[in-house]
Amino acid sequence: MAVISDGAGIAGFFPYERHSFGIGKPLGGFLTTCHGLIATPELKLDAKTLLRACKLSVFDFDHLVAGQPTFAPYEQDVRPAPVMDFTSGFEAWIDQVKANSPKNLKTVRYKERKLGREQGELRLAWASADPEVLRTLLAWKSDQYRRTGRVDRFAQPWIVELTEMMHAEKSSDFGGVLTMLYAGDVPVAGHFGLRTATTLVGWFPAYDTEFARYSPGIVHHLQMAEAAANDGLHMVDMGKGGKEYKDWLKSGVLYVAEGRISRPSATAAVHWIGRTPFNKARTIVMDRPSLYKAADRVLKGFGRVRTSVQPQESPNVVKEASGAS
């Protein structure tokens, strides 16, 4: 953590990770969906001087709060992060969702009623403190990562440990919020995210694939939104990304930027060769829906093949791995 002083006192903070050869990344790596300077909005520093003070050759960012004076010259791509905005009330937000796509809302409400009718009365648990419920959600998420050809983040012990720590934190202006949608007594879809006094940040949504025909993930999101508004939150930040449901659930956007800052060095040159072409290719794919869908199909196909050749684990082993590995 770099502490920035203006001579009269502390003017700001800069959290970061320093990796081998002075490669800098945001604190928490790819889990961090909002980063940059923690300071007054007008604070402007020379970015390369900041890197030098932090002993960094490069600082690579992908969810930087857009428009910060220190980093703005190095922003290479700015993306919208859709949000559910409840500042005018939950009903006003629902009206916006209906305006975005009345057909989608009607379909989800139909599936919501069908799920309750066929599987049991629906109930949303808001801010569940039960660690077993968290383990259920993480097991679903691990399965989703493998099924869709993605890297299973919960195979890394530090991510599981961090998630459990955040779940246990319940201060008034920061903590983990675990929600779970039940049909009768059976959990069908959930989400774990972080909250401030006003905002819930989307992190890990997942559902039980046994109930996929009811679209339980979207049903859960609608009920979670109402619970968040009732709890006094102003916003749910869904994060940038290529999920179509975000477009019709959104009632506003925030902006985050990708880019890199480097000081002249051999390390910076090697880093550029290794990262910049990949980032540009990813941007091209994300900007073209047809390419994004094709890439998604390839990853899911790879996930199915990989799953089919792996030995099946017992439920106890899966549960233990998701909670402790």
C-alpha positions in Angstrom: 0.0 0.0 0.0 1.5 3.3 -1.1 0.6 6.2 1.2 0.5 9.5 -0.6 1.3 12.7 1.3 0.9 16.3 0.2 2.9 17.9 3.0 -0.1 18.7 5.1 -1.1 15.1 5.7 -2.3 12.0 3.9 -3.7 12.7 0.5 -4.5 9.2 -0.7 -3.6 5.6 -1.0 -2.6 3.3 -3.8 -3.1 -0.5 -3.2 -1.3 -2.9 -5.5 0.5 -6.3 -5.8 4.2 -6.5 -6.7 5.0 -9.7 -8.6 8.3 -11.0 -9.9 10.5 -8.6 -11.9 8.4 -5.6 -10.6 5.2 -6.5 -12.5 2.4 -4.6 -10.7 -1.2 -5.7 -10.6 -4.3 -4.6 -8.7 -4.8 -5.9 -5.2 -6.6 -9.2 -5.4 -5.7 -9.7 -9.1 -8.6 -10.8 -11.3 -11.1 -10.7 -8.4 -10.9 -6.9 -8.2 -13.6 -5.3 -10.2 -12.9 -1.8 -9.2 -9.4 -0.3 -8.5 -7.2 2.7 -8.7 -6.2 5.5 -6.4 -8.2 6.0 -3.2 -8.0 9.8 -3.0 -9.9 13.0 -3.6 -11.1 13.0 -7.3 -8.8 15.9 -8.3 -5.6 14.3 -7.1 -3.1 14.0 -10.0 0.3 12.3 -9.7 2.9 11.5 -12.3 2.1 7.8 -12.9 5.6 6.7 -13.6 7.0 8.4 -10.5 4.3 6.5 -8.6 5.5 3.3 -10.1 9.1 4.1 -9.3 8.2 4.7 -5.6 6.4 1.4 -5.5 9.3 -0.4 -7.2 7.2 -1.4 -10.1 8.3 -1.6 -13.8 4.7 -2.1 -15.1 1.2 -1.6 -13.7 -1.4 -3.6 -15.6 -5.1 -2.7 -15.0 -8.4 -3.9 -16.4 -11.1 -2.6 -14.0 -9.7 0.9 -13.2 -12.3 3.5 -12.2 -12.3 5.5 -15.5 -11.3 9.1 -15.6 -8.8 9.3 -12.7 -6.4 12.1 -13.6 -3.3 10.1 -12.7 -4.2 7.1 -15.0 -6.4 8.7 -17.6 -3.6 9.1 -20.2 -2.9 5.4 -20.0 -6.5 4.1 -20.5 -6.5 2.0 -23.7 -10.1 0.9 -23.5 -13.1 2.1 -21.5 -16.0 -0.3 -20.8 -19.5 0.1 -19.3 -20.3 -1.9 -16.2 -24.1 -2.3 -16.0 -25.8 -1.5 -12.7 -29.2 -1.9 -11.1 -30.0 1.5 -9.7 -32.6 1.7 -6.9 -32.2 5.4 -6.0 -35.7 6.1 -7.3 -37.1 3.0 -5.6 -37.4 -0.7 -6.5 -40.7 -0.2 -8.5 -39.0 2.4 -10.7 -36.2 -0.1 -11.4 -38.7 -2.8 -12.3 -40.4 -0.3 -14.7 -37.1 0.2 -16.4 -36.5 -3.5 -16.7 -39.9 -3.9 -18.3 -39.1 -1.1 -20.7 -35.8 -2.7 -21.6 -37.4 -6.0 -22.5 -41.1 -6.7 -21.6 -40.9 -10.1 -23.2 -37.9 -11.2 -21.0 -39.5 -10.0 -17.8 -42.8 -11.7 -18.6 -41.0 -15.0 -19.4 -39.0 -14.9 -16.2 -42.0 -14.1 -14.1 -43.8 -17.1 -15.7 -40.8 -19.4 -14.9 -40.8 -18.0 -11.3 -44.4 -19.0 -10.8 -43.8 -22.4 -12.4 -40.8 -23.1 -10.2 -42.8 -22.3 -7.1 -45.8 -24.3 -8.2 -43.8 -27.4 -9.2 -40.9 -27.4 -6.8 -42.2 -25.7 -3.7 -42.9 -22.2 -2.4 -40.0 -19.8 -3.2 -38.1 -18.0 -0.4 -35.0 -15.8 -0.7 -32.5 -15.9 2.2 -30.8 -12.5 2.3 -27.3 -12.2 4.0 -27.2 -15.9 5.0 -24.5 -16.5 7.6 -24.5 -20.3 7.1 -21.0 -21.5 5.9 -22.7 -24.7 4.5 -24.8 -22.6 2.2 -21.7 -20.8 1.0 -20.0 -24.2 0.3 -23.1 -25.2 -1.7 -22.8 -22.1 -3.9 -19.0 -22.5 -4.4 -19.5 -26.1 -5.5 -22.0 -24.9 -8.1 -19.7 -22.2 -9.3 -16.7 -24.7 -9.6 -18.9 -27.0 -11.6 -19.9 -24.1 -13.8 -16.3 -23.1 -14.4 -15.4 -26.7 -15.4 -18.6 -27.2 -17.5 -18.0 -24.0 -19.5 -14.2 -24.6 -20.1 -13.1 -21.9 -17.7 -10.4 -22.0 -15.1 -11.9 -23.1 -11.7 -11.0 -20.2 -9.5 -11.9 -22.1 -6.4 -9.2 -24.7 -7.0 -6.9 -21.9 -5.6 -6.9 -22.1 -1.8 -6.3 -18.4 -1.3 -9.5 -17.5 -3.2 -11.6 -19.9 -1.0 -10.0 -18.5 2.1 -10.6 -14.9 1.0 -14.3 -15.7 0.2 -14.8 -17.3 3.6 -13.2 -14.3 5.3 -15.4 -11.8 3.4 -18.5 -13.9 4.2 -17.7 -13.7 7.9 -17.2 -9.9 7.8 -20.4 -8.0 8.8 -19.4 -4.3 9.5 -21.9 -1.6 8.7 -20.1 -0.3 5.7 -18.4 -3.5 4.3 -19.0 -7.2 4.3 -19.9 -10.3 2.3 -23.5 -10.9 1.4 -24.6 -14.4 0.6 -28.1 -14.8 -0.9 -29.8 -18.1 -1.6 -33.1 -18.8 -3.4 -35.0 -21.9 -2.1 -37.9 -23.8 -3.6 -39.4 -25.4 -0.6 -36.4 -26.4 1.4 -34.2 -27.0 -1.6 -31.6 -24.4 -2.6 -31.8 -23.6 -6.4 -29.7 -20.5 -7.0 -27.5 -18.1 -5.1 -25.0 -15.3 -5.2 -22.1 -14.1 -3.1 -20.9 -10.5 -3.4 -19.4 -7.6 -1.4 -21.3 -4.7 -0.1 -20.6 -1.2 1.1 -23.1 1.0 2.9 -24.8 1.7 -0.5 -23.7 -0.8 -3.1 -23.7 -4.6 -3.6 -21.0 -5.7 -6.0 -21.7 -8.8 -8.0 -19.1 -11.5 -7.6 -20.1 -15.2 -7.7 -23.6 -16.1 -9.0 -24.5 -19.7 -9.6 -27.4 -22.2 -9.6 -28.2 -25.9 -9.5 -28.3 -27.2 -13.1 -31.0 -29.6 -12.1 -33.4 -26.6 -12.1 -32.0 -25.0 -15.3 -35.3 -25.2 -17.2 -36.8 -22.6 -14.7 -33.9 -20.0 -15.3 -33.3 -19.9 -11.5 -30.3 -17.6 -11.8 -32.4 -14.8 -13.3 -35.3 -15.5 -11.0 -32.8 -15.2 -8.1 -31.5 -11.9 -9.5 -34.9 -10.3 -9.5 -35.6 -11.4 -5.9 -32.1 -10.4 -4.8 -32.6 -6.9 -6.3 -35.8 -6.4 -4.3 -34.1 -7.6 -1.1 -31.2 -5.3 -1.7 -33.4 -2.3 -2.2 -35.4 -3.2 0.9 -32.2 -3.4 2.9 -31.4 0.2 1.9 -28.8 -0.4 -0.8 -28.8 2.1 -3.7 -27.2 -0.1 -6.4 -26.1 -3.5 -7.5 -23.0 -3.4 -9.7 -23.1 -6.3 -12.1 -19.7 -5.7 -13.5 -18.5 -5.5 -17.1 -18.9 -8.7 -19.2 -20.7 -10.3 -22.0 -23.8 -11.7 -20.3 -27.0 -10.7 -22.1 -29.1 -10.7 -19.0 -27.2 -7.6 -17.7 -28.5 -5.5 -20.6 -32.1 -5.9 -19.7 -31.6 -5.8 -15.9 -29.6 -2.6 -16.0 -30.9 0.9 -15.2 -27.5 2.6 -15.5 -23.8 2.1 -16.1 -20.5 2.8 -14.4 -17.3 2.9 -16.5 -14.0 1.0 -16.0 -10.9 1.1 -18.0 -8.2 -1.3 -19.2 -4.6 -0.3 -19.9 -1.0 -0.4 -18.7 1.7 2.0 -17.4 5.4 1.1 -17.8 8.8 2.5 -17.1 11.5 1.8 -19.7 13.0 -1.6 -18.9 13.6 -5.0 -20.4 10.9 -6.3 -18.1 8.3 -3.9 -19.5 9.2 -4.9 -23.0 8.7 -8.6 -22.3 5.5 -7.9 -20.5 4.2 -6.0 -23.5 4.9 -8.9 -25.8 3.2 -11.3 -23.5 0.0 -9.3 -22.7 -0.8 -6.6 -25.2 -1.6 -8.8 -28.3 -3.8 -11.0 -26.1 -5.7 -8.1 -24.7 -6.3 -6.6 -28.1 -7.6 -10.0 -29.4 -9.9 -10.3 -26.4 -11.3 -6.8 -27.0 -12.0 -7.7 -30.6 -14.0 -10.8 -29.5 -15.9 -8.9 -26.8 -16.9 -6.2 -29.3 -18.4 -8.6 -31.7 -21.4 -10.6 -30.4 -21.0 -13.3 -33.1 -17.4 -13.9 -32.2 -18.2 -13.8 -28.4 -20.9 -16.5 -28.8 -18.6 -18.6 -31.0 -15.8 -18.5 -28.4 -18.3 -19.3 -25.7 -19.5 -22.4 -27.6 -15.9 -23.6 -28.1 -15.1 -23.2 -24.3 -18.3 -25.0 -23.4 -17.5 -27.8 -25.8 -14.0 -28.1 -24.3 -15.5 -28.1 -20.8 -17.8 -31.0 -21.7 -15.0 -33.0 -23.2 -12.7 -32.4 -20.2 -15.5 -33.3 -17.7 -16.3 -36.5 -19.6 -12.8 -37.9 -19.4 -12.3 -37.1 -15.7 -13.2 -39.6 -13.0 -16.4 -38.9 -11.2 -16.0 -37.7 -7.6 -18.3 -38.5 -4.8 -20.5 -35.7 -3.4 -18.5 -35.6 -0.2 -15.2 -35.1 -2.1 -16.7 -32.3 -4.2 -18.1 -30.6 -1.1 -14.8 -30.8 0.7 -12.8 -29.5 -2.2 -15.1 -26.5 -2.7 -14.9 -25.5 0.9 -11.3 -26.1 1.8 -9.1 -26.2 -1.4 
